[in-house]
Amino acid sequence: MSKSKGPRLWTKNFSLITLATALGAMGGIAGGFALSFFVFDETGSTLASALILAIQVIPYVLIPLFVAPIMDRLPRKTFLVCGDIANGVMYTALGLYLCFFQLPYIGYLCLSLLLSCLGAIDSLAYNSLYPLLIPENAEQKGYAVASMLYPVLQVIMAPLAAVLLDTLGVAWLLMMQGGMCILAAVTESFIRVKEEKRGLEKGYSITLWAQDIKEGLQYLKKEKGLRSIFSYMSVSNGVAQGYSPILVAFFRTAPGLSAALYAFFSVAEFAGRTLGSLLQYRIKIPSRKKYSIVFGIYTIYEIMDMCLLWIPYPLMLVNRGICGFLGNNSAILRNAAVQRYIPDHLRSRVNAFNEMMIMAAGCLLSLVIGALGEIMDYRLCMSICGGISMLGCLLFIWLPRKHVRRIYEQPPAAP
């Protein structure tokens, strides 16, 4: 490893997308915090609040499948800007409405579904456009910046949102979120990027959509390395989503532990994630070492998960801090390698398939792990979760290492 002296990262385009991302994240954190508390205050039901969260998952499974083929044919910047404008208008209108009227619970369900549809489109457009805004050979530093933004803003905005919720009220917070979305859209409008367009001169049809989907699937069929990476991420993310309620239950029932102590997990992970991002920003990792580093990280991470609930609480915090550090390092290296590897004209569709795999695995594994938690000790259940992820790592990262290594160890682009 050596200090990074690559191409200049902070170009006009990269600075604009970073500013727009920060504005959108600040609004989203504050608005989401306010809305979640407001719904519970209105209904008094945790089930009602959970149903709103559950319904938001549906668009992230279905929308990318239908939108991604069109997005690969048209400028993604347009989707990004229009999506933020639509979000801004929706949140501002909701805030104004709540200043004068009450919204029934079914209204919140419908609105959450609509906002989630917009969010799914916005996320797909962002993930597909972002690689084009990073200068060549600066992908590692670019994704280090992206990975650092949200956790830092979360620590700043969550307490601030709590104060503003009590002083201004939910309506004004939602209008502030709407304003942030509009500002993000204005910022994104100044981005100048040349995108490959295949056009829709003759319109779009079900037949053309099916051909586009088939093209994306055929590409993935021949790319064993990408399929393996996506499969492992589906397993590891699904397991992490599934064991979250196990951790909550353990801290609620184990002697000497509490919800407050569990909350410090987030602090430890934030510290680790931040250090991981800073390292990736400052250090240039040679291409030939990236696969070995990532495989080592995955192995250590799964071992950490397996032993998490068997160690004293202070060591649990150290464990989560290390996992935050390792997880962010592997995510930055993976995103930089995978997004650079995928051809631009297929990026939206391939990213959509990846998102759908992760969501589907998350739903399935959450049910399986939740059922395990009902019949066995929470510590043993957590160890089994780590073992499942370790098995996924061996099956999808180690066994097909020839194909996975090719993606991680792409040579730098010619100057």
Beta strands, then each sheet from edge to edge (+ up, - down):
strand 1: 2-3
strand 2: 283-284
sheet 1: 1+ 2-
end
